[in-house]
């Protein structure tokens, strides 16, 4: 992927939703079109970052010391390696030139961390490159947060390729925008992203839940982002809402 500031970029649009400054006019214009359709997106992306932190802390408590973060996006606060601590090995994967440049500059003094140029749609190559830093014969946590809704084809083969290569006791943490709440909004959002660096594909909750097939979901299962082991259960955006941005963590069984 080449760098073009005039093409809306999904990582920079995400940065804009988070209130960041690593974005360009084309990104902001496209993001504003999406916000006209789904105004609560900034809440969702903030909750997605919160889920990332809670999931990584949970995984460290389970003894996981290796993390493969696919579709890592632009570095922000509380990245995986910062939450996981110095004892953990982390591989970040992205195919965006700006993301790679930012991450390499940030991580040049972090020997336990690698950033590799890779695409979630090529999981075998991602595993091969990540295996130069991670020991795939030992448990690994694969993180795919807010990335599979930018895969147009059925993402289940991607998940199957990744999880089949992992050792028993490995985990997968995943989040995916869900169109159950506003199915009428999906076509408009998809049209905006057709002109961006990656195309958005709306999916309903059964399709997202199916991504965990063959794995053992940990409690509380597949739920809206703020409902997953919340640090502050009194603050619950979209309490009792139908699925809108689902997430879950699952373990690869020994069988």
Secondary structure by P-SEA (a helix, b strand, c coil): cccccccccaaaaaaaaaccccccaaaaaaaaaaaaaccaaaaaaaaaaaaaaaaaaaaaaacccbbbbccccccccccccccccccbbbbbbbccaaaaaaaaaaccccccbbbbbccccaaaaaaaaaaaccccccbbbbbbccccccccccaaaaaaaaaaaccccbbbbbbbbbccccccaaaaaaaaaccccbbbbbbcaaaaaaccccccccccccccccccccccccccccccccccccccccccccc
